């Protein structure tokens, strides 16, 4: 469903601020893979997601989504393949628009838009049912402005919008990091339920090693723009945080130094 072949990206090339963000990434995701991604600050986790989404062009290599080479496609053309939830709850929704209007925008992603903007009654029923499954009571507030929602409600809505039309790949970039622990758990539970029920292929960057171990069927660890550890199945389930710290030291030759990630476990 997703293949990255020798993907490289350097920012500010040829300047004093040159930074090799991705250093020959090779990654293959089968349909239905739910992969958690961990690594220290500057490891290349978010950059990898941005390269998949087309936010920045890659320097070299290849990005293939469901058999289609999108390596040179701009972000707006890749949008029909990709669902994405960002760390900031404000980024995935339009605050000045109603809940149902946000859902309509997501549902019509990749379609030609004419002048007929109206939301039909059968569409409203579809959105009502989808919102009901979130268990947050938002189905009774479909005409409310999204800007009135809490961060957790907006992130849950963004997650729903990202998966309303089954994407080829779902990208989750530390999407619970800005939420309080109770709300973060609710959004993570919703994430697992949606990914599982729709059999989505997903990549989830997280700073929480416990979440990385217990969520999904596969885990990758990044360091200095490379994947240094890739584990799946029963081996992944048997991991503990101390095992990940040891693996990092073995693969990178240095101690793991990321206070935020350490405090989260």
Buried (B, 14 or more C-beta within 10 A) or exposed (E): BBBBBEBBBBBEEEEEEEBBBBBBBEBEBEEBBBBBBBBBEBBBBBBBBBBBBBBEEBBEBBBBBEEEEBBEBEEEEBBEBBBBBBBBBBEBBEEEBBBBBBBBBBBBBEEEEEEEEEBEEEBBEBBBEBBEEBEBEBBEBBEBBBEEBEBBBBBBBBBBBBBBBEBBBBBBBBBBBBBEEEBBEBBBEBBBEBBEEBEBBBBBBBBBBBBBBBBBBBBBBBBBBBBBBBBBEEEBEEBEBEBBBEBBEEBBEEEBEBEEBEEBB
